Amino acid sequence: MDLGLRGKVAVVAASSSGLGKATAMALGREGALVTVNGRDAARLYATAREIREATGADVIEVVGDLREPETPRRLIEETVGRRGGLDVLVCNAGGPPPGTFLSLMEQGDEPWLDAVNLNLMSTLRLTRAALPHLEARGGGSITTIVSISVKQPVPTLVLSNTARAAVVGMAKTLATEVAPKGIRVNNVCPGSILTDRIRSLSAATAMERGVDVQQVIDAEAAAIPMGRHGTPAEFANVVAFLASPAASYVTGVTVLVDGGSYRGLM
C-alpha cells in the first residue's frame, strides 16, 4: 500500500533511538523527507546515516534538547527553512523516571514540573511552531507518541501517567479545532515495545526483586495476550500510517499498539 508520503516533509522529535528512530526509519522507507532530532550529536548523526543507508531517504539532523523552550521552534524552523514547508509532525519525548506518588512526596514540585516540561510542554511547543506551516500547505498531520498509560495507568510510572494523559487531552481538543484546516491530530500508545526504556524499567524491577532481568522481560512478555513484546518497527508502521495521507479521514483518535494488553472497552 502506498501511504502517499513520498516527498512529504516530516519532523520526528526525539528520534536518535527507540520508537522515534523506528518512526523516522518507517517514514524514510515511504519516501518522506525526514528531520531527526536528539540531544546526543554523535548518536543522532549515526542514526541519520543508518536511515539513509537503509532507506535512501533524504535526512536532516537537528541537535537539541526538547526540554529547552527554544529547541522545538528551532527544530521546525530549520526544517522549513531547508525544505520549504512542513507536512508531518511526530511529537515524541523520552519518558519521565519511574516512581509512585508516595515515593515522590518528599521531592516537592520538581519531578512533576520536569515531567510536564519533557512530555506536555515539548509537544505543545512543537505543535505551536508547526501549525502555521501545516496550514500554509493546506493541511497535514500531527501524531503524538504517548503510552498505554493514558488508557491504563502503570502503578510505578505516576509521572508518565500524568504528563502523557495531558498530551492526549490537548491533542484531542486540538483535533477538533484544526480539522476544518485539513490538519489531523492523533495519538499512538505503545504498550510493551522492546526498547532500551523497557529494558531499563525491567532492570529496575529485577533489581528490586533480586532476580535476573531476562526473567522479568520473559514474564512481562508472557502476560501479553500475543505472548511477546512488540518491535519498534511494528509500532512505527502504525505511526507512519496515521501520519500519512492514507489516513486522511482519521483524526482525534488514540490508537493502542500493545499486543492486546489493554483490557478496557474504551
SULKA-V303375 format. One record per backbone hydrogen bond with DSSP energy under -1.0 kcal/mol. CO is the residue of the C=O (numbers start at 1). NH is the residue of the N-H. E is the energy in kcal/mol with one decimal. If there is no record, write none. Layout:
BEGIN
((CO & NH & E) (CO & NH & E))
END
This chain:
BEGIN
((3 & 246 & -1.2) (5 & 8 & -2.4) (8 & 33 & -3.3) (9 & 87 & -2.3) (9 & 88 & -2.5) (10 & 35 & -2.4) (11 & 90 & -2.8) (17 & 21 & -1.6) (18 & 22 & -2.2) (19 & 23 & -2.1) (20 & 24 & -2.5) (21 & 25 & -2.4) (22 & 26 & -2.3) (23 & 27 & -2.5) (24 & 28 & -2.3) (25 & 29 & -2.2) (26 & 30 & -1.1) (27 & 32 & -2.3) (28 & 31 & -1.6) (31 & 7 & -2.7) (33 & 10 & -3.0) (34 & 60 & -2.5) (35 & 12 & -2.5) (36 & 62 & -2.3) (37 & 15 & -2.7) (38 & 64 & -2.5) (40 & 44 & -2.7) (41 & 45 & -2.7) (42 & 46 & -1.9) (43 & 47 & -2.3) (44 & 48 & -2.6) (45 & 49 & -2.1) (46 & 50 & -2.2) (47 & 51 & -2.5) (48 & 52 & -2.4) (49 & 53 & -2.5) (50 & 54 & -2.2) (51 & 55 & -2.4) (52 & 56 & -2.4) (58 & 34 & -1.5) (60 & 36 & -3.0) (65 & 68 & -2.0) (68 & 71 & -1.5) (70 & 74 & -2.4) (71 & 75 & -2.7) (72 & 76 & -1.9) (73 & 77 & -3.0) (74 & 78 & -2.7) (75 & 79 & -1.3) (76 & 80 & -2.7) (77 & 81 & -2.6) (78 & 82 & -1.6) (79 & 83 & -2.7) (80 & 84 & -2.7) (87 & 141 & -2.1) (88 & 11 & -2.4) (89 & 143 & -2.6) (90 & 13 & -2.5) (91 & 145 & -2.8) (99 & 158 & -2.1) (100 & 104 & -1.1) (102 & 105 & -1.1) (104 & 107 & -1.8) (109 & 113 & -2.7) (110 & 114 & -2.7) (111 & 115 & -1.9) (112 & 116 & -2.3) (113 & 117 & -2.6) (114 & 118 & -2.6) (115 & 119 & -2.5) (116 & 121 & -2.9) (119 & 123 & -1.1) (120 & 124 & -2.7) (121 & 125 & -2.8) (122 & 126 & -2.3) (123 & 127 & -2.5) (124 & 128 & -2.7) (125 & 129 & -2.1) (126 & 130 & -2.1) (127 & 131 & -2.5) (130 & 134 & -2.2) (131 & 135 & -2.7) (132 & 136 & -1.8) (134 & 139 & -2.4) (135 & 138 & -1.5) (140 & 184 & -2.5) (141 & 89 & -2.4) (142 & 186 & -2.2) (143 & 91 & -2.3) (144 & 188 & -2.8) (147 & 150 & -1.9) (148 & 151 & -1.9) (148 & 152 & -2.5) (154 & 157 & -2.2) (156 & 99 & -3.7) (157 & 161 & -3.0) (158 & 162 & -1.8) (159 & 163 & -2.6) (160 & 164 & -2.3) (162 & 166 & -1.4) (163 & 167 & -1.3) (164 & 168 & -1.8) (165 & 169 & -2.0) (166 & 170 & -2.3) (167 & 171 & -2.8) (168 & 172 & -2.7) (169 & 173 & -1.7) (170 & 174 & -2.7) (171 & 175 & -2.4) (173 & 177 & -1.4) (174 & 178 & -2.5) (178 & 181 & -1.3) (178 & 183 & -1.7) (179 & 182 & -2.0) (182 & 140 & -1.7) (184 & 142 & -2.8) (185 & 252 & -2.9) (186 & 144 & -2.7) (187 & 255 & -2.8) (188 & 146 & -2.7) (189 & 257 & -2.9) (190 & 148 & -2.0) (191 & 193 & -1.6) (192 & 230 & -2.1) (193 & 195 & -1.7) (195 & 199 & -2.2) (196 & 200 & -2.5) (197 & 201 & -2.6) (198 & 202 & -2.5) (199 & 203 & -2.2) (200 & 204 & -2.0) (201 & 205 & -2.0) (202 & 206 & -2.7) (203 & 207 & -2.4) (204 & 208 & -2.0) (205 & 209 & -2.2) (206 & 210 & -1.5) (206 & 211 & -2.2) (212 & 216 & -1.3) (213 & 217 & -2.4) (214 & 218 & -2.7) (215 & 219 & -2.0) (216 & 220 & -2.5) (217 & 221 & -2.1) (218 & 222 & -2.2) (219 & 223 & -1.1) (221 & 224 & -1.3) (224 & 227 & -2.7) (230 & 194 & -2.5) (231 & 235 & -1.8) (232 & 236 & -2.8) (233 & 237 & -1.9) (235 & 239 & -1.6) (236 & 240 & -2.8) (237 & 241 & -1.8) (238 & 242 & -2.4) (239 & 243 & -2.4) (241 & 244 & -1.1) (244 & 247 & -1.7) (245 & 248 & -1.3) (247 & 250 & -2.1) (253 & 187 & -2.7) (255 & 189 & -3.5) (257 & 191 & -2.3) (258 & 261 & -1.1) (259 & 226 & -1.1))
END
